[in-house]
Amino acid sequence: MMRLSVMWNVDRMIDASGSSPVAEQILDRWPHDPGSARFFRSSANFLYVLRYDGKRRFLRFTESSERRRTSIDAEIALVEWLAEEGLAVARPVQSRNERFVETIATDWGTFHAVVFDALEGTQFEIDELDDAGCRAWGAALGQLHATI
């Protein structure tokens, strides 16, 4: 969980429509539909949903003091490997600089950022899963463990 002071510094910039100058400045590194980024949630990371060329994507960023760049690079390498092994994962999108992870100095701090393509389908909360949903979740988790 990120420090509340970091969360306050960024989240206080969100306007009534869910737009944020912080997210817009960070998104300058990736192709996107200008003005499409909207706040989704803040927890361990800041997360915004956006559009590009009719597709849904997610911007995820964290203040540089919260996570090391090397750990994010390693996470992206793992996600790419899982995708190559045939698992359905949210794939990272290369920036205009042909990098998956960008470190960006803004007026509000320095952030490590990644953009991911959205996965198709419906996201359920755990208490919304019926027996078939639990079996499908378990099968997907089993496939992940078998791959690793």
Secondary structure, DSSP 4 states (H G I P E B T S, - for coil): ---HHHHHHHHTT--TTS--HHHHHHHTTS---TT--EEEEESSSEEEEEEETTEEEEEEEEETTTS-HHHHHHHHHHHHHHHHTT-----EE--TTS-S-EEEEETTEEEEEEEEEPPSS----GGG--HHHHHHHHHHHHHHHHH-
